[in-house]
Amino acid sequence: MIRKVVGIHFSPVGGTAGMTDRLTQRLADILRDCSPFPVTTESYELLRLGDDTITLDDETVAVIGMPVYVGKAPLPALNALRKINASGTLAVAFVSYGARTYGNALYELQHHAEEQGFRIVGAGAFSVRYRTRGLRPLPGQYTGDSHSVEQFANAAAAKIRRLGGCEIEGLRIKPAPLEVAGRLPVHRISRISPRAAAAAQAVLQRLAFSHRDSEWFL
């Protein structure tokens, strides 16, 4: 039975954190009808874990969110994700992006999360736009695709309810592998700072003549 929904995010300017919190709360609200136990929520900022190691069990659902930096997931966040060990924990993973494409970031996030023991049952890419000052995005000044986030949360929660045995006579079933297109990119600049990466992403956003709609995989 599901006892906890955990939000895990990397969000230097706040947009991804907001989406993670929204997904976490929505999943918890829906899954409370599925569990005879109170379903609690927790939140972790990846780069604030320090030397701590976190272990999650199969009675926990995780929401993992990261922004897209030049078509890739942020390398510091992926390295920090290695401090979280999951033991069959169901999870939904998503990336937020502001340019024309999210590149290989979603595939990359799914791959690294599964290496840590998560069972990714849903993945999404959500468009977001930031107000900037020069090349710097302004913290908290963003507009996200809240409608798609809500739809994704509802669909993901329904799938988790089925996988958790809520709607199949109490029996758990094994989820089919999630098919997200992409490949593992090469991070040639391994020490790029989050601020510099965000600035580079802002340049791409300004150069983008069109933006892809949000999409997800379940």
Summary of the structure (lengths in Angstrom):
residues: 218
radius of gyration: 16.7
end to end distance: 20.8
largest distance: 56.6
contacts: 727
relative contact order: 0.19
helix: 32%
strand: 30%
